[in-house]
């Protein structure tokens, strides 16, 4: 009989210890969770306000929305995040209603055997003017290109955007290969370093 009592005592002790360790574990987990949820407090004990999308991003998106024939509706799904990323990386110029974004390549990217972007090359992602035909896009574009005279600059444009293709041809770009934006045909153009 004493063996049964000893067995019950040990069994109760083990259960009690497991319950204590669970409580400690739960407590640690809840403290860990609480520490992740804490927000920074500003001087004077005030909590910071929630960050709204910058007005600049909203203005830029509206400029793109002026051209639904060039930028399809699905394009706007990720545009605000893309613009915020360009602002953070300082690869966006927004001057006088003109938006210019670009990418500085750090790795080699092969689109086709003819189209190989090397480290140090620059690719213009977007060039959009709020007031088309006022000459501001050309000024912003030429000043951008002047600062990158010694770099190879690439850009992609829709093949049905003849006005843009003429503009880029006048400024030293040549068609290198064809590309696609989903189902839309495009052209990859290049201006070699001088």
C-alpha positions as CSV (number, residue, x, y, z in Angstrom):
1,X,0.0,0.0,0.0
2,X,2.8,2.4,0.7
3,X,4.1,1.9,-2.8
4,X,0.7,3.1,-4.2
5,X,0.8,6.2,-1.9
6,X,4.3,7.0,-3.0
7,X,3.4,6.5,-6.6
8,X,0.4,8.9,-6.2
9,X,2.5,11.4,-4.4
10,X,5.1,11.4,-7.2
11,X,2.4,11.5,-9.9
12,X,0.8,14.6,-8.1
13,X,4.2,16.2,-7.8
14,X,5.0,15.8,-11.5
15,X,1.6,17.2,-12.5
16,X,2.1,20.2,-10.2
17,X,5.5,20.9,-11.6
18,X,4.2,20.7,-15.2
19,X,1.4,23.1,-14.4
20,X,3.9,25.6,-12.8
21,X,6.2,25.4,-15.9
22,X,3.3,25.9,-18.2
23,X,2.3,29.0,-16.2
24,X,5.9,30.4,-16.4
25,X,6.0,29.6,-20.1
26,X,2.7,31.3,-20.8
27,X,3.8,34.3,-18.7
28,X,7.0,34.6,-20.7
29,X,5.1,34.3,-24.0
30,X,2.6,36.9,-23.0
31,X,5.4,39.3,-21.8
32,X,7.2,38.7,-25.1
33,X,4.0,39.4,-27.0
34,X,3.4,42.6,-25.0
35,X,6.9,43.8,-25.6
36,X,6.4,43.5,-29.4
37,X,3.1,45.4,-29.2
38,X,4.5,48.3,-27.3
39,X,4.6,51.6,-29.2
40,X,7.3,54.2,-28.8
41,X,6.4,57.1,-26.6
42,X,7.4,60.6,-27.5
43,X,8.7,63.2,-25.1
44,X,6.0,64.1,-22.6
45,X,4.6,60.6,-22.7
46,X,2.6,61.1,-25.9
47,X,2.1,58.3,-28.4
48,X,2.9,59.0,-32.0
49,X,0.0,59.3,-34.5
50,X,-0.6,56.7,-37.1
51,X,1.3,57.5,-40.3
52,X,-1.0,58.2,-43.2
53,X,0.1,57.8,-46.8
54,X,2.1,60.9,-47.6
55,X,0.3,63.5,-49.7
56,X,3.1,63.4,-52.2
57,X,2.4,59.7,-53.0
58,X,-1.3,60.5,-53.5
59,X,-0.4,63.4,-55.9
60,X,1.9,61.2,-57.9
61,X,-0.7,58.4,-58.2
62,X,-3.2,60.9,-59.5
63,X,-0.8,61.9,-62.3
64,X,-0.5,58.3,-63.4
65,X,-4.3,57.9,-63.3
66,X,-4.6,60.7,-66.0
67,X,-3.3,58.2,-68.6
68,X,-5.5,55.0,-68.4
69,X,-4.6,54.2,-72.0
70,X,-0.9,53.9,-71.0
71,X,-1.2,52.5,-67.5
72,X,-3.8,49.7,-67.2
73,X,-6.0,49.5,-64.1
74,X,-4.0,46.7,-62.6
75,X,-1.0,48.9,-62.6
76,X,-2.4,51.0,-59.7
77,X,-2.6,48.0,-57.3
78,X,1.0,48.3,-56.3
79,X,1.8,51.8,-57.5
80,X,1.6,53.5,-54.1
81,X,4.0,51.0,-52.5
82,X,6.3,51.3,-55.4
83,X,6.4,55.1,-55.2
84,X,7.0,54.9,-51.4
85,X,9.9,52.5,-52.1
86,X,11.4,54.9,-54.7
87,X,11.0,57.8,-52.2
88,X,12.8,55.8,-49.5
89,X,15.6,54.7,-51.9
90,X,15.9,58.3,-53.3
91,X,15.3,57.0,-56.9
92,X,12.3,59.3,-57.6
93,X,12.3,62.9,-58.9
94,X,9.1,64.8,-58.7
95,X,9.4,68.3,-60.1
96,X,6.8,70.7,-61.6
97,X,4.3,67.9,-62.1
98,X,6.8,65.5,-63.7
99,X,7.5,62.1,-62.1
100,X,10.7,60.2,-63.0
101,X,11.7,56.9,-61.3
102,X,14.7,54.8,-61.9
103,X,16.7,51.7,-60.8
104,X,20.4,51.5,-60.3
105,X,21.5,48.0,-61.1
106,X,23.8,46.2,-58.6
107,X,23.6,42.8,-60.3
108,X,23.6,41.5,-63.9
109,X,20.1,41.1,-65.3
110,X,19.5,39.2,-68.6
111,X,16.2,40.0,-70.3
112,X,17.3,38.4,-73.6
113,X,20.8,37.5,-75.0
114,X,20.9,41.1,-76.5
115,X,19.5,42.8,-73.5
116,X,21.9,42.4,-70.6
117,X,21.9,45.0,-67.8
118,X,25.2,45.2,-65.9
119,X,26.1,46.5,-62.5
120,X,26.2,50.3,-62.7
121,X,23.6,50.6,-65.4
122,X,20.5,52.6,-64.8
123,X,17.0,51.8,-65.9
124,X,14.3,54.5,-66.2
125,X,11.1,52.9,-64.9
126,X,8.6,55.8,-65.3
127,X,8.5,59.2,-66.8
128,X,5.1,60.9,-66.5
129,X,4.1,64.5,-66.9
130,X,1.0,66.0,-65.3
131,X,0.6,68.5,-68.1
132,X,1.6,66.7,-71.3
133,X,3.1,69.0,-74.0
134,X,4.4,71.7,-71.7
135,X,8.1,70.7,-72.1
136,X,8.7,70.0,-68.4
137,X,9.2,66.3,-68.9
138,X,11.9,66.9,-71.4
139,X,13.7,69.3,-69.0
140,X,13.6,66.9,-66.2
141,X,14.6,64.0,-68.4
142,X,17.6,65.9,-70.0
143,X,18.9,67.0,-66.6
144,X,18.6,63.4,-65.4
145,X,20.5,62.1,-68.4
146,X,23.2,64.8,-68.1
147,X,24.0,63.6,-64.6
148,X,24.3,60.0,-66.0
149,X,26.4,60.7,-69.1
150,X,29.0,58.1,-68.3
151,X,26.4,55.3,-67.5
152,X,24.4,53.1,-69.8
153,X,20.8,53.9,-69.4
154,X,17.9,51.5,-70.3
155,X,14.2,52.0,-70.5
156,X,11.1,50.1,-71.4
157,X,8.2,51.6,-73.3
158,X,5.0,50.2,-74.8
159,X,5.4,49.5,-78.5
160,X,2.1,51.4,-79.3
161,X,3.4,54.5,-77.4
162,X,4.8,56.1,-80.6
163,X,5.2,59.6,-79.1
164,X,7.4,58.3,-76.3
165,X,9.5,56.2,-78.7
166,X,10.1,59.3,-81.0
167,X,11.1,61.3,-77.9
168,X,13.6,58.7,-76.7
169,X,15.0,58.2,-80.2
170,X,15.7,62.0,-80.4
171,X,17.6,61.8,-77.1
172,X,20.0,59.0,-78.2
173,X,18.1,55.8,-77.3
174,X,18.0,52.9,-79.7
175,X,15.7,49.9,-79.7
176,X,17.6,46.8,-78.5
177,X,14.9,44.2,-78.2
178,X,11.2,43.5,-77.7
179,X,9.6,42.8,-74.4
180,X,6.2,42.3,-72.8
181,X,4.2,43.8,-69.9
182,X,1.9,40.8,-69.4
183,X,-0.1,40.7,-72.7
184,X,1.1,44.2,-73.8
185,X,4.0,44.4,-76.3
186,X,6.9,46.6,-75.4
187,X,10.3,47.8,-76.5
188,X,13.5,47.8,-74.5
189,X,15.7,50.8,-75.5
190,X,19.2,51.7,-74.5
191,X,21.5,54.7,-74.6
192,X,25.2,53.7,-74.2
193,X,27.6,55.7,-72.1
194,X,29.4,58.5,-73.9
